[in-house]
Structures are given as structure tokens and as C-alpha cells.
Amino acid sequence: MINRRRFIQIGASAMLVLGSNRYGWSLSSSANAVKLRIVATTDLHSFLTDFDYYKDESTKKFGFTRTATLIEQARKEVKNSVLVDNGDLIQGNPIADYQVSMGHKKGQSNPAIDVLNFMKYDVGTLGNHEFNYGLSYLDSAIQQANFPIINANVVKPNTDTPVYQPYFIQEKIVIDELGNEQKIKIGYIGFVPPQIMIWDKANLDGKVDAKDIVKTAERFVPILKEKGADIIVALAHTGPSDEPYQEGAENSAFYLADVKGIDAVIFGHAHRLFPNKEFIKSPNADIEKGTIKGIPESMAGYWGNNISVVDLTLAKDQGKWIVADGSAALRPIYDIEKKESTVENHPEVVALLKPVHEATRAFVSQPIGKATDNMYSYLALIQDDPTVQIVNLAQKAYAENVVKNLPELKGLPVLSAGAPFKAGGRKNDPTGYTEVNKGNLTFRNAADLYLYPNTLVIVKVTGEELKEWLECSAGMFNQIDINTENTQYLLDWTGFRTYNFDVIDGIEYQYDITQPARYDGDCKLINKNAHRVINLTYQGQSIDPNAEFLIATNNYRAYSNKFPGTGSSHIVFAAPDENRQILANYITDESQKKGQVSPNADKNWRIAPIDSKLKLDIRVETSPSEKAKRFIQEKAQYPMKFIEHDDIGFAVYQIDLSK
């Protein structure tokens, strides 16, 4: 078999040479060389229009209406191309919320499927969020697609039988470099993180199972080859990892480069970019060429802000098509450095989406109540915050009402855990903050405050588990060295996700961040003797490790078995209601009773004052907007001084944590 990881010669006349175009290698004189382009999207999350429904204004930074133009351009540049989607398609945007609440009930087709049909996608796969609305809703969406939607590792319970079409072999007529028609067979196979069984347990338990991605690939790739696939493209809704492979891994994209027979990997899930300088130190990555161990791989961000363009050079070897070489690149819809769009909207896609766009704007404009103060998340990662406070107030009120009717739980303190869902993304979105102005509130605001279609779950924990839960959240912070005047950054953007920074209301506590983190970003114990949570009290009294508490949270957290106090054994009540609807109802009820709801943060937690003989230079990133600047001046719990804007666009502040 030809080794694609070095220069090779195919026959007497086909030598690989470096091509002059940006997409990789070319066969200089082969009579049967074929150039094939794979254009891919991932993690669209129903961000179909270039419109921010939370702010009720247009945007240039996301939206499939612009992505469609990029796709059309990329396909017109070449003779041979295929178009694929990598999942997380039907959930994540108010358009999706409208479809679930109104459109689907009226028999309207799913708009996310409509636009992919219009653009003539060749194949798609499932993402983890496809399961958020249940299997019947997903089945309906799949049936509407004019292209195969595949997945190989979701199986029937206690079997190895795939629930969905596991793979697809496309017979495609292509034009070779001499202008002749050739026939190739492209095999596609799809994967999703097996963690869906935890994240969507309520929808999936007892109905399906999920297998390891790599082992499933090793099982099916030979089958695809036996059935005649010349090349194989993995549509892997999974993220990257440089950690050694472990069975059941959530992020397995890089491991697929080791699976014999896979020629290209389209991946996603992590909402990151590959190839990208972020991965320059990854041991097996060539970010110039866009490969992992010589295999082209690409991840195109999220919300349609990029497309993947994978270019493969095919040649025949002993009568069989092989991938002689390949490369991957990204194309953005917005140039961050120039601060300008790279493409305009696709007029036909805009026209197609106009009815659902207008219906969505009306849907999210439904009034739900009033608020006494602004709810902005600019400081949500460093101090108690109104955007998390309002969610916790709603969850706590709902849980207290539930517990009244459960005698076995009567008398147990009810707490609530909420996290900042919009606080800079993954250090990739300086505009990604919750901004809800005081005054009249609509469902748009509730959706901005609570992004996901999670359902409320109540867990029972001990005082010790409660403390350890908070220790997991404390991984949000880097350890601060009190013995240096060098610049230190407060937030661990790389190792921790903001949606794991749970704030638990109903108790009081502080974080001593001069101590090392006890847990890593996956809530795995890394420093058993480290303790950051101090002064933990309930109603002014130190918390007994053996005391019992109830915590209202969401199904994602409750079933994860990641944070101490979570997992099936701790669940005492699983509500049928979504957290977001619970929030909207709370705002309505409070507004009816009191005229308006008060979201002011109660400051039940803080970073413990740092005592140092030196003047520490601690810095934190947040929104660069003037609105954020004014909010920080008014609401910051610690003295903060603007320093600069970083290369991504975040505002960098120096923060004094000595007080």
C-alpha cells in the first residue's frame, strides 16, 4: 500500500511535486490524477441567519446565509467536490426553539434541514445535541433530509446493531486532470461522543446505547472497503485531544488518524478551529498542511463562522483509487484582523429563510415580565453575577415547590446550581456575553439567560460532596503566586469551560486561589491535598460534612457523574420542564406578584482576599464594549483597571484581589 506520509511515485509517470496552489500537492503528469474537494460545515446549531435574536440585530460573524456563499464559492473553484455536514444542526438557536415549540407542531419542515437540502449536501452525520429533543423529533428531521444522515456508534440496547444508517458509499463521476470522466466510490462513516448516554439520559436510557468511536471505526472501515469504497471520509462529531487514547473518550478526532483506511477526518464538537496555530505544539499535527499523522483533518468552528476545505489528490494504484496526498484549510465568513465580512449573504438562502426568520423574531418577542436591573455577564467568572442569580432564583423556587409534595425530602435545605453560559465562549468570542437590559423582558431574554434546552433535576448531596462540587468549579481559576510581580492571568481558559463554573446559591463560600486546583477541567482529582473552598457556611454555620442538601441543577450536570454529588444514585427528582421555561415562568410570576423581578446578585461567594507583600499584577479578560466598561465601573466588586485589548479582541483588566 502506498505510504501517503512521504513523497511517493505512482508508476513511471506520476511523481508527487509541490503544487503552486494553496491547497496542497498535485500529480504533475499522471494521466488519471483526480482532484477531489470536501467542503464541510459543523456545529451550525441552527444559526441559519446572520441575525442575533438575543440582541435583535444583524451580525456579520455567524449565520448560514453567509456560510452558503462560501460553500458555493469553494465548490465553483474545482471540478470535483462533495458537501458534508458534521452534526449539531437542529439545536442551539432561537430558530430551533421556535421550530420545537411552534413549527414542528404546525407540521412545518425543519428549517435547518431545508437549507441543507437547498444547498444539495451529499451526506451528514449526527451531533450530540441532535438528541436533545428526543428520538421521535430527531427521526422526523432525518426523514426530511434529501441526503443520508449517518451514524455508526449509536446502537440498539445490548447489541452492536446501529440504530441509524452507519455509513454511506457514494458513487461519484469525477473529471480527471486530462478532462476524462472517472468513477470513484467515496465511503462516509459517522460518529458521536458516547457521552450522549449521560448528557441525554432521560431521552436515551433504555432506548439506545453508544459505543466507542475508535473501536466502531475499526469495525466498520474494513466493511466499507469490502463493499468497494475507494476512499473513506470520517464525519466525526468529536473534538481533538493530545492525551493517550482511552476507550470511550469524548474527544477522539485525532485518534482516527491511526485507523487504517480512513483518508480524511471532518470533526467538530469542540467549537474550535483546525488547522489553527492553537495546535502548533500538538505532537502529530501539521497546521500548515492541516493534517494529523499525515491524514487531512479539519474542524470549522461553530455557527457557520467557517467552512472546512479538504483537498485530496487521488490516483490509481494497481487498478484501485488511493489518496496520494491531501491537505485541509479553513475559510471564515468574517476576517477578525480586518474586522470585515469575507462574503455577502446568499440571496436565495435568505429568501428561503425569510418566513422562519420573521416567525422567530415574533416568537422571542413574547413579553414575560419586567426586571429592576440590568443583567450582564461581563463579570460572571470573577464575582457573583445577576445572570446566574436569576437562574438560581428560578430553579430554587421551582425545587422548593416540588419538595413540598415529597415527604421524604421535607426539611432538607434546597440549594441551586447555575453556571455562566455566555461569558466569552472558549476565549474565542469577545462579543459572547449575556446582555439583558432592565425593564420589560421577553422570551428572547430568557433564552439569552439560559441557552440550552436542559430540564431541571434535583440531586441529594452530603456536605462533603457539596464542598467537592465547588472544588470542581474552582478549576476556573489559575493558581496565583503571591511571590512574583510578573503578570498572572486569573482565568484558565484552556483547561476549563465556563459552563462548568457552577455557582451554588443558598450557601456562602470563598475561593483561595493561591492554592493549586484540586480538580482539573474534567473534574478529575489532580491535587489530593489541595483545597480552595474556604469559609463554607449555611445560614451562618459551618457545614457538617455529613449533612444533607438538595441541589436544583440541570439534567446535563445531574446525570454526568462528573461532579461529586451527581450521577443516577443522587437524583431524587427529574422534572419534565425545561430550565429555560422555568426561568421564564418565574419572571412572569414574580412580575405579576411584585410588579417586577429583582435579579441583583446576593454576593454569596467571592475570591478570598490575597495577602502579598508584593504588588501583584493579576489580569482578567472580558468584553471590550463600552457597555461592559460602564458596567464594570459601576458593579465591579474588586478594583479593576483597563490595560489593553488582546489579539483576539478581549478587553484585559488588571484586578486587585487584595481586598
C-alpha positions in Angstrom: 0.0 0.0 0.0 1.3 3.5 -0.8 2.5 5.5 2.1 0.9 8.9 1.9 3.2 10.3 4.7 6.2 10.7 2.4 6.8 11.6 -1.2 5.9 8.7 -3.5 6.0 7.7 -7.1 3.0 6.2 -8.7 4.0 4.2 -11.8 6.7 5.6 -14.0 5.0 8.9 -14.8 3.2 10.1 -11.7 5.6 11.9 -9.3 4.3 14.0 -6.4 5.5 17.5 -6.6 4.6 20.6 -4.5 1.9 22.4 -6.3 1.6 26.1 -6.8 -1.9 26.5 -5.4 -2.7 26.8 -1.7 -4.5 23.5 -1.4 -1.6 21.1 -1.3 0.0 18.6 -3.6 -0.6 17.7 -7.2 0.3 14.9 -9.5 2.4 16.5 -12.2 2.0 14.1 -15.1 -0.4 11.3 -14.1 -3.0 10.6 -16.8 -5.5 9.5 -14.2 -5.0 12.0 -11.4 -8.2 13.3 -9.8 -8.6 16.3 -7.5 -11.4 16.0 -5.0 -12.6 18.7 -2.7 -14.5 18.0 0.5 -16.4 21.1 1.7 -17.7 20.8 5.3 -19.7 22.5 8.0 -20.0 21.6 11.6 -21.8 22.8 14.7 -24.2 25.0 12.9 -26.7 24.8 15.8 -29.5 26.3 13.7 -27.6 29.6 13.4 -29.1 29.8 9.9 -29.4 33.6 9.5 -26.9 36.4 10.1 -29.1 37.7 12.9 -28.6 37.7 16.7 -32.1 37.0 18.1 -30.9 37.8 21.6 -29.9 41.3 20.7 -32.5 41.6 17.9 -29.9 42.9 15.4 -27.9 41.6 12.4 -24.4 40.3 12.6 -21.5 39.6 10.3 -19.8 37.0 12.4 -22.1 34.0 12.1 -25.0 32.6 10.1 -25.5 30.0 7.4 -26.9 32.7 5.0 -23.2 33.8 4.7 -21.7 30.4 5.0 -23.7 29.3 2.0 -21.9 31.9 -0.2 -18.6 30.5 1.0 -19.7 27.0 0.2 -20.8 28.0 -3.3 -17.5 29.7 -4.0 -15.4 26.8 -2.8 -17.3 24.3 -5.0 -17.2 26.5 -8.1 -13.4 26.7 -7.9 -12.9 23.0 -8.6 -14.2 20.3 -11.0 -15.0 17.8 -8.3 -16.4 18.4 -4.9 -18.7 17.0 -2.2 -20.5 18.8 0.6 -20.9 17.4 4.1 -22.2 18.4 7.5 -20.8 17.2 10.7 -23.7 17.5 13.1 -25.2 19.6 15.9 -27.5 21.0 13.4 -31.1 21.2 14.8 -30.5 22.7 18.3 -28.9 25.8 19.7 -30.6 29.0 18.3 -34.0 30.6 18.8 -34.8 29.4 15.3 -34.5 25.9 16.8 -36.6 26.8 19.8 -39.3 28.2 17.6 -39.3 25.0 15.5 -39.7 22.8 18.6 -42.3 25.0 20.2 -44.4 26.1 17.2 -43.1 25.0 13.8 -43.0 21.3 14.4 -46.4 21.2 15.9 -47.8 23.0 12.9 -46.2 20.4 10.6 -43.6 22.8 9.2 -40.4 21.2 7.9 -37.2 21.8 9.9 -35.5 24.9 8.6 -32.0 23.5 9.3 -32.8 20.6 7.1 -34.4 22.8 4.5 -31.3 24.9 3.9 -29.0 21.8 3.7 -31.4 20.3 1.1 -31.3 23.5 -0.8 -27.5 23.5 -0.9 -27.6 19.9 -2.1 -25.5 18.4 0.7 -24.2 14.9 -0.1 -24.2 13.5 3.4 -24.5 14.5 7.1 -24.0 12.9 10.5 -25.4 13.4 14.0 -24.0 15.6 16.7 -24.7 15.1 20.5 -27.2 17.9 20.5 -29.3 16.2 17.9 -30.7 14.1 20.8 -31.8 17.0 23.0 -35.4 16.9 21.9 -35.9 13.2 21.9 -35.7 10.4 19.3 -39.0 11.0 17.6 -38.2 14.6 16.9 -34.8 13.6 15.6 -36.4 10.8 13.4 -38.7 13.4 11.9 -35.8 15.7 11.0 -33.8 12.8 9.4 -36.7 11.8 7.3 -36.9 15.3 5.8 -33.3 15.2 4.6 -32.7 14.6 0.9 -29.3 13.2 1.7 -28.2 10.4 4.1 -27.6 11.3 7.7 -25.4 8.6 9.1 -24.1 7.4 12.5 -22.3 4.1 13.3 -21.8 4.1 17.0 -25.3 4.6 18.4 -26.7 1.1 18.7 -29.8 -0.8 19.9 -29.6 -1.7 23.6 -27.3 -4.6 24.4 -26.4 -5.1 20.7 -23.9 -3.9 18.2 -26.7 -3.1 15.7 -26.6 0.5 14.6 -29.9 2.5 15.2 -29.1 4.7 12.2 -27.6 4.1 8.8 -24.0 3.6 9.8 -22.3 4.5 6.6 -22.9 5.6 3.0 -21.0 4.8 -0.2 -21.4 7.4 -2.8 -20.6 6.5 -6.4 -19.4 9.7 -8.0 -18.4 10.6 -11.5 -15.4 12.9 -11.4 -13.3 14.6 -14.0 -9.6 13.8 -14.0 -6.8 16.2 -14.8 -7.0 15.4 -18.5 -10.7 16.1 -18.7 -11.8 12.5 -18.7 -14.7 11.0 -16.6 -13.7 8.6 -13.9 -15.9 6.8 -11.3 -14.9 6.7 -7.7 -16.6 5.3 -4.6 -16.5 7.5 -1.5 -17.3 5.9 1.8 -18.6 8.0 4.6 -18.9 6.9 8.3 -20.3 9.0 11.2 -19.6 9.1 14.9 -20.9 10.9 18.0 -19.4 11.1 21.6 -20.6 8.1 23.6 -21.3 10.6 26.4 -24.7 11.2 24.9 -25.9 8.4 27.2 -25.1 10.7 30.1 -26.0 14.1 28.6 -29.3 13.0 27.3 -30.0 10.1 29.7 -33.7 11.0 30.0 -34.2 10.7 26.2 -31.9 7.8 25.5 -31.8 5.5 28.6 -33.1 2.0 27.6 -33.7 3.1 24.0 -30.1 3.1 22.6 -26.5 2.6 23.6 -23.4 4.4 22.4 -20.1 2.6 21.5 -16.5 3.8 21.5 -15.7 5.9 18.4 -12.3 4.3 17.5 -13.4 0.7 18.0 -16.5 1.4 15.9 -14.3 2.8 13.2 -12.0 -0.2 13.3 -15.1 -2.4 12.9 -16.7 -0.6 10.0 -13.9 0.7 7.9 -13.0 -2.8 6.6 -16.7 -3.4 5.8 -16.7 -0.2 3.7 -13.6 -1.4 1.9 -15.1 -4.8 1.2 -18.1 -3.0 -0.2 -15.9 -1.2 -2.7 -15.2 2.2 -1.1 -12.1 3.7 -2.8 -11.6 6.3 -0.1 -13.1 6.8 3.3 -14.1 10.1 5.0 -14.9 10.1 8.7 -17.6 12.5 9.8 -16.7 12.6 13.4 -18.7 14.8 15.7 -15.9 14.7 18.3 -13.2 17.0 19.4 -9.4 16.9 19.4 -7.1 15.5 22.2 -3.4 15.0 22.5 -3.9 12.7 25.5 -3.3 9.0 25.0 -6.3 7.1 23.6 -8.7 5.7 26.2 -11.8 3.7 25.2 -14.9 5.7 25.5 -13.1 9.0 25.0 -15.3 12.0 24.2 -12.7 13.7 22.0 -11.4 11.1 19.6 -10.8 13.0 16.3 -7.0 12.8 16.4 -7.1 9.1 17.2 -9.0 8.4 14.0 -5.8 9.2 12.1 -4.5 5.8 13.4 -7.4 3.8 11.9 -6.2 2.1 8.8 -8.2 3.0 5.8 -9.5 6.4 6.9 -8.4 9.0 4.4 -9.8 12.3 5.8 -11.5 13.3 9.0 -14.1 16.1 9.4 -14.5 16.8 13.1 -16.1 19.4 15.4 -18.0 19.3 18.7 -15.3 21.4 20.5 -16.2 24.7 18.7 -12.6 25.3 17.8 -10.6 25.6 14.6 -8.3 23.2 12.9 -5.9 23.7 11.3 -5.0 26.7 13.6 -2.0 28.0 15.4 -3.6 26.8 18.7 -2.4 23.3 17.8 1.1 24.2 16.8 2.5 22.2 19.7 0.3 19.2 19.1 2.9 16.4 18.5 1.2 14.9 15.4 -0.2 18.0 13.8 1.0 19.8 10.7 -1.0 23.0 10.9 0.5 24.3 7.7 -0.9 21.4 5.7 -3.9 20.6 8.0 -3.0 17.0 8.8 -2.7 14.7 11.8 -0.1 12.0 11.2 -0.4 12.8 7.5 -4.2 12.4 7.4 -6.1 15.6 6.4 -8.4 16.7 9.3 -10.4 19.8 9.8 -12.8 21.4 12.3 -14.7 24.5 11.2 -15.6 26.3 14.4 -19.3 26.8 15.1 -22.4 28.6 13.9 -21.2 28.7 10.3 -18.4 31.1 11.1 -16.0 28.9 9.0 -16.1 26.1 6.5 -13.6 23.3 6.1 -12.0 22.8 2.7 -10.2 19.5 2.3 -8.4 18.9 -0.9 -7.4 15.3 -1.9 -5.3 14.1 -4.8 -6.4 10.7 -6.0 -4.5 8.4 -8.3 -4.9 4.8 -9.4 -2.5 2.2 -8.0 -2.9 -1.3 -9.4 -6.4 -0.5 -10.6 -7.5 1.0 -7.3 -8.0 4.6 -6.4 -6.0 5.8 -3.5 -5.4 9.1 -1.8 -1.9 10.1 -2.8 -1.9 13.3 -0.7 -4.2 15.8 0.9 -4.5 19.0 2.8 -7.0 20.9 4.8 -7.7 24.6 5.3 -10.4 26.9 6.8 -12.3 29.7 5.3 -14.0 32.3 7.5 -17.1 34.4 6.9 -15.5 37.2 8.9 -11.9 38.5 8.9 -11.1 39.2 12.5 -8.0 41.2 11.8 -9.6 43.4 9.1 -12.9 43.4 11.0 -14.9 42.9 7.9 -17.0 40.2 6.2 -15.4 38.0 3.6 -18.7 37.2 1.9 -22.2 38.6 1.5 -25.4 36.7 2.2 -26.6 34.1 -0.2 -29.8 35.8 -1.6 -31.7 32.5 -2.3 -31.0 31.1 1.2 -32.0 34.5 2.7 -35.3 34.3 0.8 -35.8 30.6 1.8 -35.4 31.5 5.5 -37.4 34.7 5.5 -40.7 33.2 6.8 -39.0 31.4 9.7 -36.8 34.4 10.5 -39.8 36.6 10.9 -41.7 34.0 12.9 -38.7 33.5 15.2 -38.4 37.2 15.9 -42.1 37.3 16.8 -41.7 34.1 18.9 -38.8 35.5 21.0 -40.6 38.9 21.4 -43.3 37.4 23.6 -43.4 39.5 26.8 -42.8 37.6 30.1 -42.3 40.4 32.7 -40.0 43.2 34.0 -36.7 43.4 35.7 -35.4 46.0 38.2 -31.8 46.0 37.0 -29.6 45.1 34.1 -28.3 41.5 33.7 -24.9 41.4 32.1 -22.4 38.6 32.4 -19.2 40.6 31.9 -18.1 39.8 35.4 -19.7 36.4 35.8 -16.4 34.5 36.1 -15.0 36.6 38.9 -17.8 37.6 41.2 -21.5 36.8 42.0 -23.5 37.7 38.9 -27.1 38.7 38.1 -27.4 36.5 35.0 -26.6 33.4 37.1 -28.5 34.7 40.1 -31.8 35.0 38.3 -31.5 31.4 37.0 -30.7 30.1 40.5 -33.6 32.0 42.0 -36.0 30.4 39.5 -34.6 26.9 39.9 -34.6 27.2 43.7 -38.3 28.4 43.8 -39.3 25.5 41.5 -37.5 22.9 43.5 -38.9 24.2 46.8 -42.4 23.9 45.4 -41.6 20.3 44.3 -40.2 19.3 47.7 -43.4 20.4 49.4 -45.0 17.4 47.8 -42.3 14.9 48.6 -42.5 14.0 52.3 -39.2 12.0 52.2 -37.3 15.2 51.3 -39.2 17.5 53.7 -36.9 19.7 55.8 -33.8 19.3 53.6 -32.2 22.7 52.6 -32.8 23.5 48.9 -29.9 25.0 47.0 -29.4 25.8 43.3 -26.5 25.5 40.9 -26.2 27.6 37.8 -23.3 28.5 35.5 -22.5 31.4 33.1 -23.3 30.0 29.7 -22.3 33.2 27.8 -19.0 34.6 29.2 -16.6 34.9 26.3 -17.2 31.5 24.8 -14.0 29.4 24.9 -11.8 32.5 24.9 -12.9 32.9 21.3 -15.8 35.3 21.3 -15.3 38.8 22.8 -19.0 39.6 22.0 -20.3 36.4 23.6 -21.9 37.8 26.8 -25.4 37.9 28.1 -26.9 41.3 27.8 -30.4 41.7 29.2 -31.4 45.3 29.9 -33.7 46.3 32.8 -37.3 47.0 32.1 -39.6 44.9 30.0 -38.5 41.3 29.4 -39.4 38.9 26.6 -38.7 35.2 25.9 -35.7 36.4 23.9 -34.2 37.5 27.3 -35.0 34.2 28.9 -33.3 32.4 26.0 -30.3 34.6 26.4 -30.0 33.9 30.1 -30.4 30.1 29.6 -29.2 28.9 26.3 -29.8 25.2 26.4 -33.0 23.0 26.3 -32.0 21.3 29.6 -34.5 20.0 32.1 -34.4 20.6 35.8 -33.2 17.8 38.1 -32.8 17.7 41.9 -30.0 15.8 43.4 -29.3 15.0 47.1 -25.8 15.5 48.3 -23.8 15.5 51.6 -22.0 18.5 52.9 -18.7 16.9 51.9 -20.0 16.3 48.3 -21.2 19.9 48.2 -17.8 21.2 49.1 -16.2 18.9 46.5 -18.7 20.1 43.9 -17.4 23.7 44.5 -13.8 22.5 44.3 -14.5 21.3 40.8 -15.9 24.8 39.9 -12.7 26.3 41.4 -10.8 24.9 38.5 -11.9 28.0 36.6 -9.0 29.9 38.2 -5.3 29.7 37.7 -3.2 29.5 40.8 -1.9 32.9 41.8 1.7 33.1 43.0 2.0 35.7 45.8 5.8 35.9 45.4 6.0 37.4 41.9 5.3 40.7 40.4 5.1 39.1 36.9 1.8 39.3 35.0 -0.5 36.5 36.0 -3.9 35.7 34.3 -6.7 34.8 36.6 -8.8 32.6 34.3 -7.9 29.1 33.0 -9.5 29.4 29.5 -7.5 26.5 28.1 -8.2 23.8 30.7 -11.6 24.8 31.9 -15.0 25.6 30.3 -17.1 28.4 31.7 -20.3 26.3 31.7 -18.6 24.1 34.3 -18.2 27.1 36.7 -21.2 26.3 38.8 -22.3 28.9 41.3 -24.3 27.3 44.1 -26.8 29.6 45.8 -28.2 29.2 49.3 -24.8 28.9 50.9 -21.8 31.2 51.4 -18.2 30.4 50.4 -14.9 31.8 49.3 -12.1 30.5 46.9 -8.5 30.7 48.0 -6.8 30.8 44.6 -3.3 31.0 46.0 -3.8 27.2 46.4 -3.5 24.8 43.5 -6.7 23.5 41.9 -7.9 20.3 43.5 -9.6 19.1 40.2 -8.9 19.6 36.5 -11.3 20.8 33.9 -12.9 17.3 33.7 -13.3 17.2 37.5 -10.6 14.6 37.9 -8.7 14.8 41.2 -5.2 16.1 40.5 -4.0 17.5 43.9 -5.5 15.5 46.7 -4.1 17.7 49.4 -5.2 21.0 47.8 -8.3 22.8 49.0 -9.5 26.1 47.5 -13.0 26.2 49.1 -12.9 28.0 52.4 -15.4 29.6 54.8 -18.2 27.4 53.6 -21.4 28.0 55.6 -25.1 27.6 55.5 -27.2 30.2 57.4 -24.0 31.4 59.1 -22.9 28.0 60.4 -20.1 25.8 59.1 -21.4 23.0 57.0 -21.3 19.5 58.5 -19.7 17.1 56.0 -22.5 14.6 56.8 -25.4 17.0 56.5 -27.8 16.5 53.5 -28.7 19.1 51.0 -30.8 19.2 47.8 -29.4 21.0 44.7 -31.6 22.1 41.8 -29.5 21.8 38.6 -29.9 20.6 35.0 -30.0 17.1 33.5 -26.6 17.6 31.9 -25.0 18.2 35.3 -27.1 15.8 37.3 -26.6 12.7 35.1 -22.9 13.4 34.4 -21.5 11.6 37.4 -18.6 14.0 36.9 -19.0 16.5 39.8 -19.2 14.9 43.2 -22.9 14.6 44.2 -24.0 13.9 40.6 -24.9 10.6 38.9 -28.1 8.5 39.0 -27.7 7.5 42.6 -28.0 11.1 43.7 -31.1 12.0 41.7 -34.3 12.4 43.7 -36.5 14.2 41.2 -36.3 14.7 37.4 -38.7 17.4 36.2 -40.4 17.3 32.8 -39.9 21.1 32.5 -37.0 22.9 30.8 -34.9 25.1 32.9 -35.4 27.9 30.4 -39.2 27.7 30.7 -38.9 27.5 34.5 -36.9 30.8 34.3 -39.5 32.5 32.0 -42.3 31.3 34.3 -40.5 32.6 37.4 -40.0 36.0 35.8 -43.7 36.1 34.9 -44.9 35.0 38.3 -42.6 37.5 40.2 -43.7 40.3 37.9 -47.3 39.6 38.5 -46.8 39.4 42.3 -44.4 42.3 42.8 -44.6 44.3 39.6 -41.1 43.2 38.5 -38.3 40.7 39.3 -35.1 41.6 41.1 -32.1 39.9 39.8 -29.5 41.6 41.9 -26.6 39.3 42.9 -26.6 38.4 46.6 -22.8 38.1 46.8 -22.9 34.7 48.5 -19.5 33.8 47.1 -16.2 35.6 46.4 -12.5 35.2 45.8 -10.8 35.3 49.2 -8.6 38.4 49.7 -5.0 37.7 48.6 -2.3 38.8 51.1 1.1 39.5 49.5 4.0 41.8 50.3 4.3 42.5 46.6 2.1 44.4 44.3 0.6 41.6 42.2 -0.2 42.1 38.5 -3.3 39.9 38.1 -5.3 40.2 34.9 -8.6 39.1 33.6 -10.3 39.2 30.2 -13.8 40.3 29.4 -16.0 42.1 26.9 -14.4 45.2 25.1 -17.7 47.1 24.7 -18.4 50.5 26.2 -21.4 48.9 27.9 -19.1 46.5 29.6 -16.8 49.3 30.6 -19.6 51.2 32.3 -21.0 48.1 34.0 -17.5 47.3 35.4 -17.1 50.8 36.7 -20.5 50.5 38.4 -20.6 46.9 39.6 -17.1 45.5 40.0 -16.6 44.0 43.4 -12.8 44.4 43.1 -10.8 47.4 41.9 -10.3 46.9 38.1 -8.1 48.9 35.7 -8.2 48.6 31.9 -4.9 47.6 30.4 -5.3 46.7 26.7 -7.1 44.7 24.1 -5.6 41.3 23.4 -5.1 39.8 19.9 -8.5 38.1 20.0 -10.3 41.3 20.9 -11.0 40.9 24.6 -10.5 43.8 27.0 -7.8 43.0 29.5 -8.2 44.4 33.0 -5.8 44.4 35.9 -7.7 43.3 39.0 -6.8 44.0 42.6 -7.7 40.9 44.7 -6.1 42.1 47.9 -9.4 43.5 49.3 
